[in-house]
Amino acid sequence: MRQILTLTLIALLLTGLFALSPLRAVSAHPGFSLPRQDSPTATSPEGETPTTASAPTPADIINAVNNLRLSHGLNALTVHPVLAQVAQEQANALAASDGSIGHERPCGLTLGQQLLQMGYPLSGALSLDGYRSENWVAASTTEQAISFWLGDDLHTNTMLSEHRSDI
């Protein structure tokens, strides 16, 4: 059984309750800074093992995305249980495949089909899989994940679209 020790796979789903709108280029606000995760301890009390940074949790990622949104004057996203479940299932599948499945669903459905099947109210053109988006990355810290996503317009717009409401 393969274990991933150094990387945590994070899947993030964002959806909106509005019709699909054109993407606009955005970047991190100059006032935005990511919360630093605990860094490894240089020294530890005698007999104790030095601590290392803990892997980011879904809450860490959600908080960082919402802080980024707030720094741009956008509303924080609301955690939706269906999106959280789908994201966790996808993160598990990504970890099991060392990331090779990418955005494909292990269940064979599209992301939009899976969300609809689980009762999430998608909007937009359902024939085009609805208005939804997904960011995923293999990262060992929240800072690495957010920095990676800020590295291109599509991932950045997934986090900073004013038309998104849930995460």
N, CA, C and O of each residue as an XYZ file, in Angstrom:
668
protein
N       0.838     -1.182      0.000
C       0.000      0.000      0.000
C       0.882      1.244      0.000
O       1.756      1.396      0.853
N       0.650      2.109     -0.940
C       1.483      3.287     -1.091
C       1.032      4.386     -0.142
O      -0.163      4.649     -0.008
N       1.986      5.022      0.513
C       1.663      6.137      1.394
C       2.325      7.390      0.860
O       3.479      7.368      0.431
N       1.596      8.459      0.890
C       2.174      9.744      0.506
C       2.548     10.451      1.796
O       1.674     10.869      2.555
N       3.842     10.584      2.045
C       4.293     11.144      3.304
C       4.607     12.631      3.206
O       4.403     13.373      4.166
N       5.096     13.063      2.067
C       5.565     14.440      1.995
C       4.565     15.396      1.372
O       4.697     16.609      1.531
N       3.587     14.890      0.681
C       2.640     15.774      0.017
C       1.231     15.517      0.500
O       0.841     14.377      0.753
N       0.501     16.551      0.620
C      -0.920     16.446      0.897
C      -1.638     16.897     -0.353
O      -1.351     17.970     -0.884
N      -2.562     16.096     -0.825
C      -3.328     16.480     -2.001
C      -4.575     17.211     -1.553
O      -5.302     16.761     -0.667
N      -4.798     18.324     -2.172
C      -5.901     19.185     -1.784
C      -6.790     19.412     -2.992
O      -6.319     19.828     -4.050
N      -8.052     19.143     -2.833
C      -9.013     19.443     -3.895
C      -9.940     20.526     -3.381
O     -10.418     20.466     -2.248
N     -10.183     21.489     -4.201
C     -11.025     22.607     -3.830
C     -12.072     22.792     -4.907
O     -11.748     22.928     -6.087
N     -13.307     22.796     -4.503
C     -14.398     23.014     -5.441
C     -15.052     24.345     -5.141
O     -15.359     24.658     -3.991
N     -15.258     25.116     -6.176
C     -15.942     26.386     -6.031
C     -17.078     26.426     -7.027
O     -16.904     26.061     -8.190
N     -18.212     26.856     -6.589
C     -19.331     26.984     -7.505
C     -20.004     28.316     -7.287
O     -19.789     28.982     -6.274
N     -20.817     28.694     -8.246
C     -21.536     29.951     -8.143
C     -23.008     29.748     -8.372
O     -23.428     28.748     -8.955
N     -23.781     30.687     -7.919
C     -25.218     30.628     -8.110
C     -25.665     31.581     -9.210
O     -26.854     31.880     -9.316
N     -24.750     32.054    -10.016
C     -25.048     32.987    -11.089
C     -24.665     32.363    -12.420
O     -23.947     31.364    -12.466
N     -25.145     32.951    -13.490
C     -24.784     32.474    -14.828
C     -23.298     32.709    -15.060
O     -22.700     33.616    -14.482
N     -22.721     31.888    -15.905
C     -21.307     32.000    -16.231
C     -21.023     33.366    -16.820
O     -21.726     33.819    -17.724
N     -20.001     34.019    -16.312
C     -19.614     35.323    -16.842
C     -18.193     35.222    -17.360
O     -17.458     34.315    -16.969
N     -17.789     36.138    -18.236
C     -16.424     36.085    -18.752
C     -15.415     36.235    -17.621
O     -15.644     36.966    -16.658
N     -14.309     35.541    -17.753
C     -13.260     35.641    -16.754
C     -12.501     36.936    -16.958
O     -12.283     37.373    -18.088
N     -12.103     37.539    -15.859
C     -11.267     38.723    -15.952
C      -9.963     38.412    -15.228
O      -9.958     37.698    -14.225
N      -8.880     38.940    -15.728
C      -7.587     38.678    -15.114
C      -7.505     39.390    -13.769
O      -7.825     40.574    -13.657
N      -7.075     38.660    -12.760
C      -6.884     39.225    -11.433
C      -5.604     38.652    -10.856
O      -5.111     37.620    -11.312
N      -5.077     39.319     -9.863
C      -3.889     38.820     -9.185
C      -4.061     39.064     -7.697
O      -5.023     39.699     -7.265
N      -3.136     38.562     -6.934
C      -3.222     38.753     -5.490
C      -3.157     40.235     -5.168
O      -2.358     40.972     -5.747
N      -3.989     40.663     -4.254
C      -4.022     42.047     -3.803
C      -2.715     42.347     -3.083
O      -2.219     41.494     -2.347
N      -2.134     43.545     -3.272
C      -0.866     43.853     -2.608
C      -0.916     43.698     -1.087
O       0.111     43.414     -0.470
N      -2.079     43.877     -0.472
C      -2.191     43.766      0.975
C      -2.402     42.351      1.476
O      -2.453     42.127      2.686
N      -2.527     41.385      0.562
C      -2.803     40.006      0.962
C      -1.521     39.285      1.315
O      -0.530     39.377      0.589
N      -1.535     38.575      2.417
C      -0.422     37.685      2.731
C      -0.998     36.410      3.321
O      -1.965     36.436      4.082
N      -0.391     35.312      2.958
C      -0.841     34.016      3.452
C      -0.409     33.821      4.888
O       0.672     34.258      5.283
N      -1.254     33.163      5.673
C      -0.805     32.824      7.022
C       0.320     31.804      6.922
O       0.217     30.838      6.165
N       1.379     32.010      7.670
C       2.509     31.080      7.659
C       2.170     29.866      8.500
O       1.629     29.980      9.600
N       2.498     28.700      7.962
C       2.306     27.483      8.739
C       3.496     27.342      9.676
O       4.550     27.941      9.461
N       3.308     26.543     10.714
C       4.404     26.316     11.646
C       5.602     25.804     10.881
O       5.485     24.899     10.055
N       6.758     26.387     11.159
C       7.967     25.901     10.512
C       8.657     24.929     11.457
O       8.418     24.947     12.664
N       9.518     24.075     10.897
C      10.199     23.121     11.769
C      10.940     23.848     12.889
O      11.488     24.931     12.683
N      10.950     23.255     14.045
C      11.605     23.844     15.200
C      13.103     23.605     15.098
O      13.542     22.482     14.854
N      13.880     24.654     15.284
C      15.328     24.524     15.211
C      15.857     23.764     16.423
O      16.732     22.908     16.291
N      15.335     24.072     17.582
C      15.748     23.358     18.780
C      14.508     22.910     19.522
O      13.455     23.541     19.434
N      14.638     21.824     20.247
C      13.529     21.291     21.025
C      14.021     20.990     22.422
O      15.212     20.762     22.634
N      13.098     20.990     23.383
C      13.515     20.598     24.731
C      14.156     19.214     24.702
O      13.826     18.379     23.859
N      15.067     18.991     25.626
C      15.800     17.728     25.667
C      14.853     16.537     25.693
O      13.895     16.496     26.465
N      15.144     15.571     24.833
C      14.360     14.350     24.789
C      13.125     14.419     23.910
O      12.447     13.407     23.732
N      12.811     15.587     23.352
C      11.637     15.706     22.492
C      12.059     15.773     21.034
O      13.110     16.321     20.702
N      11.247     15.221     20.191
C      11.488     15.263     18.762
C      11.072     16.625     18.228
O      10.005     17.122     18.587
N      11.897     17.247     17.368
C      11.492     18.527     16.792
C      10.172     18.377     16.043
O       9.918     17.354     15.407
N       9.348     19.396     16.126
C       8.075     19.365     15.411
C       8.277     19.855     13.990
O       9.191     20.632     13.713
N       7.442     19.407     13.116
C       7.497     19.862     11.732
C       6.153     20.464     11.375
O       5.172     20.316     12.103
N       6.128     21.137     10.256
C       4.885     21.754      9.809
C       3.839     20.674      9.580
O       4.126     19.622      9.008
N       2.639     20.947     10.029
C       1.569     19.984      9.799
C       1.004     20.192      8.405
O       1.043     21.294      7.858
N       0.485     19.127      7.847
C      -0.112     19.213      6.514
C      -1.331     20.124      6.575
O      -2.040     20.150      7.581
N      -1.576     20.868      5.506
C      -2.743     21.754      5.511
C      -4.042     20.954      5.566
O      -4.157     19.885      4.968
N      -4.987     21.480      6.276
C      -6.304     20.855      6.367
C      -7.249     21.563      5.403
O      -6.933     22.650      4.919
N      -8.403     20.966      5.116
C      -9.385     21.686      4.293
C      -9.720     23.060      4.883
O      -9.877     24.029      4.140
N      -9.830     23.149      6.207
C     -10.137     24.441      6.838
C      -9.035     25.464      6.577
O      -9.324     26.644      6.379
N      -7.766     25.021      6.576
C      -6.658     25.932      6.283
C      -6.797     26.520      4.881
O      -6.638     27.724      4.680
N      -7.093     25.657      3.921
C      -7.226     26.103      2.533
C      -8.430     27.028      2.388
O      -8.334     28.078      1.753
N      -9.550     26.645      2.967
C     -10.764     27.464      2.875
C     -10.518     28.836      3.491
O     -10.894     29.854      2.911
N      -9.890     28.867      4.659
C      -9.597     30.149      5.305
C      -8.664     31.003      4.459
O      -8.860     32.214      4.357
N      -7.653     30.391      3.851
C      -6.726     31.151      3.012
C      -7.433     31.711      1.781
O      -7.213     32.863      1.409
N      -8.285     30.898      1.146
C      -9.040     31.383     -0.020
C      -9.961     32.521      0.404
O     -10.034     33.543     -0.278
N     -10.656     32.357      1.509
C     -11.560     33.418      1.962
C     -10.800     34.681      2.357
O     -11.276     35.785      2.091
N      -9.635     34.547      2.982
C      -8.823     35.727      3.295
C      -8.380     36.436      2.023
O      -8.378     37.665      1.961
N      -8.005     35.661      1.009
C      -7.633     36.241     -0.281
C      -8.815     36.998     -0.875
O      -8.658     38.120     -1.355
N      -9.989     36.391     -0.843
C     -11.193     37.044     -1.373
C     -11.493     38.338     -0.612
O     -11.791     39.365     -1.222
N     -11.413     38.286      0.710
C     -11.683     39.479      1.517
C     -10.689     40.594      1.208
O     -11.054     41.769      1.213
N      -9.433     40.231      0.939
C      -8.423     41.244      0.609
C      -8.721     41.926     -0.726
O      -8.195     43.003     -1.005
N      -9.560     41.303     -1.544
C      -9.987     41.878     -2.826
C     -11.369     42.502     -2.733
O     -11.940     42.890     -3.753
N     -11.911     42.604     -1.538
C     -13.230     43.197     -1.358
C     -14.375     42.284     -1.753
O     -15.491     42.753     -1.976
N     -14.115     40.984     -1.844
C     -15.147     40.011     -2.206
C     -15.703     39.349     -0.951
O     -15.064     39.355      0.101
N     -16.883     38.787     -1.071
C     -17.484     38.050      0.036
C     -16.732     36.747      0.271
O     -16.183     36.152     -0.657
N     -16.719     36.319      1.521
C     -16.185     34.994      1.840
C     -17.131     33.945      1.274
O     -18.337     34.173      1.184
N     -16.588     32.806      0.897
C     -17.391     31.705      0.380
C     -17.972     30.900      1.537
O     -17.367     30.801      2.604
N     -19.140     30.332      1.314
C     -19.821     29.509      2.310
C     -19.458     28.048      2.087
O     -19.526     27.552      0.962
N     -19.076     27.364      3.147
C     -18.764     25.938      3.041
C     -20.071     25.181      2.820
O     -21.017     25.303      3.598
N     -20.103     24.397      1.742
C     -21.288     23.593      1.425
C     -20.919     22.123      1.631
O     -19.900     21.672      1.108
N     -21.728     21.362      2.382
C     -21.367     19.973      2.696
C     -21.205     19.073      1.476
O     -20.356     18.181      1.487
N     -21.994     19.281      0.427
C     -21.839     18.451     -0.779
C     -20.490     18.734     -1.428
O     -19.791     17.806     -1.835
N     -20.118     20.003     -1.529
C     -18.828     20.345     -2.130
C     -17.681     19.802     -1.287
O     -16.683     19.324     -1.826
N     -17.820     19.875      0.029
C     -16.780     19.340      0.910
C     -16.624     17.834      0.720
O     -15.504     17.325      0.691
N     -17.736     17.124      0.592
C     -17.683     15.673      0.398
C     -17.055     15.319     -0.948
O     -16.203     14.434     -1.025
N     -17.475     16.007     -2.001
C     -16.927     15.738     -3.335
C     -15.434     16.070     -3.369
O     -14.647     15.331     -3.962
N     -15.045     17.172     -2.740
C     -13.630     17.546     -2.709
C     -12.803     16.500     -1.967
O     -11.708     16.149     -2.407
N     -13.320     16.001     -0.845
C     -12.583     14.986     -0.089
C     -12.463     13.690     -0.881
O     -11.403     13.066     -0.893
N     -13.542     13.283     -1.540
C     -13.494     12.074     -2.371
C     -12.466     12.231     -3.486
O     -11.715     11.300     -3.778
N     -12.432     13.414     -4.110
C     -11.473     13.640     -5.193
C     -10.052     13.680     -4.648
O      -9.135     13.151     -5.276
N      -9.857     14.301     -3.483
C      -8.524     14.326     -2.874
C      -8.048     12.908     -2.572
O      -6.880     12.586     -2.792
N      -8.942     12.060     -2.071
C      -8.586     10.661     -1.803
C      -8.206      9.940     -3.094
O      -7.233      9.186     -3.123
N      -8.974     10.170     -4.166
C      -8.688      9.533     -5.454
C      -7.370     10.046     -6.028
O      -6.601      9.275     -6.603
N      -7.111     11.329     -5.878
C      -5.841     11.894     -6.342
C      -4.671     11.278     -5.580
O      -3.650     10.934     -6.175
N      -4.819     11.139     -4.273
C      -3.751     10.549     -3.466
C      -3.509      9.099     -3.869
O      -2.361      8.663     -3.961
N      -4.579      8.353     -4.108
C      -4.450      6.943     -4.488
C      -3.799      6.769     -5.852
O      -3.170      5.744     -6.117
N      -3.948      7.770     -6.720
C      -3.396      7.669     -8.076
C      -2.133      8.508     -8.255
O      -1.670      8.689     -9.381
N      -1.577      9.017     -7.173
C      -0.441      9.946     -7.244
C      -0.742     11.123     -8.159
O       0.153     11.643     -8.826
N      -1.989     11.537     -8.188
C      -2.385     12.704     -8.969
C      -2.660     12.447    -10.425
O      -3.028     13.369    -11.153
N      -2.492     11.206    -10.878
C      -2.606     10.936    -12.317
C      -4.022     11.091    -12.857
O      -4.193     11.278    -14.062
N      -5.046     11.020    -12.002
C      -6.409     11.160    -12.523
C      -6.785     12.613    -12.768
O      -7.755     12.887    -13.475
N      -6.035     13.544    -12.200
C      -6.304     14.958    -12.433
C      -7.724     15.332    -12.055
O      -8.170     15.076    -10.937
N      -8.431     15.943    -13.000
C      -9.803     16.378    -12.745
C     -10.839     15.304    -13.086
O     -12.037     15.531    -12.915
N     -10.396     14.140    -13.564
C     -11.350     13.066    -13.864
C     -11.934     12.526    -12.568
O     -11.254     12.497    -11.542
N     -13.190     12.099    -12.610
C     -13.855     11.545    -11.432
C     -13.715     10.027    -11.450
O     -13.903      9.414    -12.500
N     -13.391      9.403    -10.323
C     -13.309      7.946    -10.276
C     -14.648      7.283    -10.571
O     -14.685      6.131    -11.004
N     -15.747      7.996    -10.341
C     -17.082      7.432    -10.558
C     -17.488      7.461    -12.031
O     -18.534      6.918    -12.387
N     -16.678      8.087    -12.897
C     -16.985      8.140    -14.321
C     -17.889      9.291    -14.731
O     -18.115      9.500    -15.922
N     -18.404     10.032    -13.777
C     -19.252     11.181    -14.082
C     -18.391     12.425    -14.268
O     -17.232     12.456    -13.854
N     -18.963     13.446    -14.891
C     -18.290     14.737    -14.897
C     -18.490     15.363    -13.521
O     -19.329     14.903    -12.746
N     -17.739     16.388    -13.219
C     -17.914     17.074    -11.943
C     -19.339     17.603    -11.810
O     -19.965     17.442    -10.762
N     -19.851     18.229    -12.856
C     -21.218     18.745    -12.815
C     -22.246     17.653    -12.584
O     -23.174     17.828    -11.795
N     -22.086     16.521    -13.270
C     -23.014     15.399    -13.082
C     -22.956     14.875    -11.650
O     -23.987     14.569    -11.051
N     -21.746     14.772    -11.108
C     -21.598     14.277     -9.741
C     -22.262     15.229     -8.749
O     -22.944     14.784     -7.826
N     -22.070     16.528     -8.933
C     -22.680     17.499     -8.023
C     -24.198     17.442     -8.096
O     -24.873     17.475     -7.067
N     -24.738     17.357     -9.309
C     -26.192     17.262     -9.462
C     -26.724     15.980     -8.829
O     -27.754     15.998     -8.154
N     -26.026     14.873     -9.046
C     -26.449     13.588     -8.484
C     -26.487     13.634     -6.953
O     -27.319     12.980     -6.324
N     -25.587     14.405     -6.373
C     -25.529     14.503     -4.915
C     -26.447     15.600     -4.366
O     -26.486     15.840     -3.159
N     -27.183     16.262     -5.260
C     -28.167     17.238     -4.808
C     -27.701     18.672     -4.743
O     -28.389     19.519     -4.174
N     -26.530     18.967     -5.323
C     -26.059     20.356     -5.315
C     -26.745     21.121     -6.448
O     -26.763     20.638     -7.581
N     -27.305     22.293     -6.177
C     -28.043     23.052     -7.191
C     -27.128     23.851     -8.114
O     -26.840     25.018     -7.847
N     -26.674     23.231     -9.189
C     -25.836     23.936    -10.157
C     -26.666     24.919    -10.964
O     -27.857     24.709    -11.192
N     -26.026     25.984    -11.387
C     -26.657     26.922    -12.305
C     -25.815     26.960    -13.572
O     -24.814     26.252    -13.678
N     -26.214     27.773    -14.515
C     -25.502     27.855    -15.781
C     -25.997     26.794    -16.740
O     -26.956     26.079    -16.450
N     -25.350     26.698    -17.863
C     -25.743     25.752    -18.907
C     -25.376     24.335    -18.479
O     -24.210     23.944    -18.525
N     -26.375     23.576    -18.067
C     -26.101     22.219    -17.593
C     -25.592     21.320    -18.709
O     -24.894     20.342    -18.440
N     -25.929     21.634    -19.962
C     -25.392     20.854    -21.079
C     -23.878     21.040    -21.187
O     -23.185     20.228    -21.800
N     -23.375     22.121    -20.581
C     -21.931     22.374    -20.545
C     -21.359     22.062    -19.160
O     -20.272     22.525    -18.815
N     -22.090     21.281    -18.376
C     -21.674     20.814    -17.053
C     -21.860     21.862    -15.960
O     -21.298     21.716    -14.875
N     -22.635     22.911    -16.218
C     -22.962     23.894    -15.190
C     -21.816     24.830    -14.858
O     -20.701     24.697    -15.362
N     -22.131     25.782    -13.992
C     -21.145     26.777    -13.564
C     -20.492     26.276    -12.285
O     -21.047     26.417    -11.195
N     -19.339     25.704    -12.425
C     -18.573     25.160    -11.308
C     -17.113     25.149    -11.693
O     -16.774     25.270    -12.870
N     -16.266     25.007    -10.728
C     -14.840     24.999    -10.988
C     -14.160     24.179     -9.903
O     -14.725     23.941     -8.836
N     -12.953     23.756    -10.192
C     -12.216     22.924     -9.241
C     -10.743     23.265     -9.341
O     -10.186     23.307    -10.438
N     -10.117     23.506     -8.220
C      -8.665     23.648     -8.140
C      -8.141     22.481     -7.321
O      -8.715     22.136     -6.288
N      -7.063     21.876     -7.773
C      -6.379     20.881     -6.945
C      -4.890     21.043     -7.149
O      -4.438     21.516     -8.191
N      -4.138     20.648     -6.146
C      -2.688     20.745     -6.214
C      -2.099     19.778     -5.189
O      -2.717     19.507     -4.159
N      -0.927     19.270     -5.467
C      -0.167     18.513     -4.476
C       0.755     19.514     -3.798
O       1.647     20.072     -4.437
N       0.544     19.742     -2.515
C       1.329     20.738     -1.788
C       1.491     20.295     -0.347
O       0.646     19.580      0.190
N       2.570     20.719      0.272
C       2.775     20.356      1.672
C       2.413     21.488      2.623
O       2.407     21.292      3.838
N       2.108     22.682      2.085
C       1.659     23.793      2.929
C       0.530     24.537      2.221
O       0.367     24.460      1.003
N      -0.233     25.250      3.021
C      -1.285     26.101      2.467
C      -0.674     27.160      1.562
O      -1.200     27.451      0.488
N       0.436     27.731      2.002
C       1.101     28.775      1.219
C       1.485     28.259     -0.172
O       1.288     28.960     -1.164
N       2.023     27.057     -0.251
C       2.387     26.485     -1.555
C       1.165     26.311     -2.439
O       1.214     26.611     -3.632
N       0.066     25.827     -1.865
C      -1.149     25.604     -2.651
C      -1.676     26.915     -3.221
O      -1.935     27.011     -4.421
N      -1.834     27.918     -2.371
C      -2.383     29.196     -2.830
C      -1.430     29.856     -3.820
O      -1.873     30.402     -4.831
N      -0.140     29.815     -3.545
C       0.841     30.405     -4.467
C       0.790     29.740     -5.836
O       0.879     30.416     -6.861
N       0.647     28.417     -5.856
C       0.532     27.704     -7.129
C      -0.694     28.190     -7.888
O      -0.610     28.503     -9.076
N      -1.839     28.253     -7.199
C      -3.079     28.665     -7.856
C      -3.024     30.112     -8.324
O      -3.641     30.456     -9.332
N      -2.292     30.967     -7.607
C      -2.156     32.362     -8.029
C      -1.227     32.499     -9.230
O      -1.102     33.584     -9.798
N      -0.577     31.409     -9.619
C       0.374     31.441    -10.721
C      -0.244     31.476    -12.102
O       0.474     31.689    -13.079
N      -1.540     31.275    -12.224
C      -2.169     31.387    -13.543
C      -3.591     31.925    -13.403
O      -4.223     31.806    -12.353
N      -4.068     32.515    -14.485
C      -5.364     33.202    -14.467
C      -6.539     32.281    -14.164
O      -7.432     32.662    -13.408
N      -6.559     31.075    -14.736
C      -7.712     30.197    -14.514
C      -7.874     29.810    -13.048
O      -8.976     29.884    -12.503
N      -6.778     29.396    -12.407
C      -6.861     29.024    -10.995
C      -7.154     30.244    -10.120
O      -7.914     30.157     -9.156
N      -6.549     31.371    -10.462
C      -6.802     32.595     -9.699
C      -8.260     33.001     -9.809
O      -8.887     33.351     -8.810
N      -8.803     32.956    -11.021
C     -10.203     33.331    -11.208
C     -11.156     32.368    -10.509
O     -12.247     32.766    -10.102
N     -10.758     31.116    -10.366
C     -11.582     30.179     -9.608
C     -11.732     30.673     -8.170
O     -12.809     30.568     -7.584
N     -10.664     31.205     -7.610
C     -10.714     31.679     -6.226
C     -11.324     33.068     -6.098
O     -11.946     33.378     -5.082
N     -11.152     33.914     -7.124
C     -11.509     35.323     -6.969
C     -12.688     35.787     -7.813
O     -12.934     36.990     -7.904
N     -13.408     34.889     -8.417
C     -14.584     35.314     -9.176
C     -15.642     35.865     -8.229
O     -15.944     35.263     -7.198
N     -16.193     37.004     -8.589
C     -17.266     37.601     -7.777
C     -18.566     36.820     -7.911
O     -19.514     37.063     -7.164
N     -18.619     35.886     -8.855
C     -19.833     35.109     -9.105
C     -19.839     33.761     -8.390
O     -20.711     32.929     -8.642
N     -18.886     33.546     -7.515
C     -18.845     32.295     -6.758
C     -19.403     32.546     -5.367
O     -19.235     33.623     -4.795
N     -20.070     31.527     -4.834
C     -20.692     31.701     -3.519
C     -20.345     30.591     -2.530
O     -20.353     30.823     -1.321
N     -20.047     29.408     -3.013
C     -19.829     28.250     -2.138
C     -18.456     27.647     -2.374
O     -17.856     27.806     -3.438
N     -17.984     26.962     -1.368
C     -16.710     26.258     -1.472
C     -16.867     24.901     -0.812
O     -15.918     24.119     -0.774
